[in-house]
Amino acid sequence: MDNSLPTVETADPAEARPLAPSRRAVVLGVGGAGLAVALTACTGYNSGGGTAGVDPADPPGQDPPAGGTEPTQAAEPTEEATAAGDGGGDAPAANAFAKTADIPEGSGKIFESDQIVITQPSAGQFKAFTAVCTHQGCTVGSISNGTINCPCHGSKFKITDGSVAGGPAKGPLREIPLTVSGDSITLA
């Protein structure tokens, strides 16, 4: 008997039958493959396919240590942010990160490429935070109703101090010192 599948050994070789996977084995195999695909799809949320700005030494799902390091690209504004500082104000245009008029009162603006969020909780009061969610390192995506919102898992942070307003994140967004001079905002 020449079968391509292994056979079940029996006392009578004439009764040998091909060994086929059980229904349970097939269901578990398909389910495991689906889980692997889902987990692979969840490994990176940024357009670059990774979790930019997250220290690989920090395990996902844990709050970063207090006083952690700032992403290197956040220290230097993009050309867009530098151009926003041109004209008016006491600060030199080369050091300006944004103009005060670009930050709506009671809301804010996300500088995604610099991973910075600047908010204006009340008239003339400006705050800057990292745009990297403390839950799993996604870049926050919107600001509404007094919160900075992460699109990945729904974490929300208060625009006044970066503290957690809801969601799975347990730690606040790290505040970044800034200076306002005239109509220019610079990172300290």
Secondary structure, 3 states (H helix, E strand, C coil): CCCCCCECCCCCHHHCCECCCCHHHHHHHHHHHHHHHHHHHCCCCCCCCCCCCCCCCCCCCCCCCCCCCCCHHHHCCCHHHHHHCCCCCCCCHHHCCEEHHHCCECEEEEEHHHCEEEEEEECCEEEEEECECCCCCCECCEEECCEEECCCCCCEEECCCCCEEECCCCCCCCEECEEEECCEEEEC
